[in-house]
Every structure is written in structure tokens, then in C-alpha cells.
């Protein structure tokens, strides 16, 4: 009986030490996944600009992200990965802030024309329960997590 109590005590101490580490890992993994999803969304816009041989503008609002062909004011692109209104939705509990109207040219680089296009910038992905991660787009069109 004493051996069983010692084993249960050791398991309890081990769990007490492990659970905070696992919780931290879970939170950081969720942030990294949301950031990687944003990188994929921006890279898809870049590929779309190259494939369609036109400028693609990426805009966001509280609902989600949209691609627009030629200008930021054009109708939303509907296709693979979007709903019927052209939205790509953020994961639950995530929000975006930072540079809006990021644009990719037909060669995949960031472009500043037509207005209000921005050729480079940073999007910040924020988790409602805490934590942020930055996604940057360079003028060359390269998108990465920071």
C-alpha cells in the first residue's frame, strides 16, 4: 500500500510540473499555426497574381480576408479556398491588424500601384486569449513569420 501511495505521489508531482509546460506549448502552437495560415494566404495571393498575370490586392476586415484582381476596389475573387463571397475566414479567436491593401504584381513582387496598394508591410495575428505573431511581406513578395 505504501508503494502505491509513493507511485501516485510521483505521478501527481510529474503532472503538476508537466501541465504548465504543455499549456504553454499549446498556446504557442496555436499562434504559430495561425501565422503560418496567414503566410499561406499571402503566398496564395502571390501565386494567383502570377497565374492570372495581373495585380492581386489582399484586404481584410473583421470577417476575413479577400483577394481582389487588378485593384483593391474590384469585386472579391472567388475560387479555391474562398466562400461564395470571396472570404477566407480566420481561425476562431484570431484577429488581424496592420497593413491593409497588400498587393502582388504579375511577377510576384509587391507593388504600390494602383492606389491604395502597398508593396510591403506587416500583419499582426492576435489571439483573443493572448499572444501575437507578425507576418511580414517584403517588396520582393517574400512572406515570412517574425
Secondary structure, 3 states (H helix, E strand, C coil): CHHHHHHHHHHHHHHHHHHHHHHHHHHHHHHHHHHHHHHHHHHHHHHHHHHHCCCEEEEECCCEEEEEECCCCCCECCCCCCCCCCCEECCCCEEEEECCCEEECCCCCECCCCCCCECCEEEEEEECCCCEEEEEECCCCCEEEC
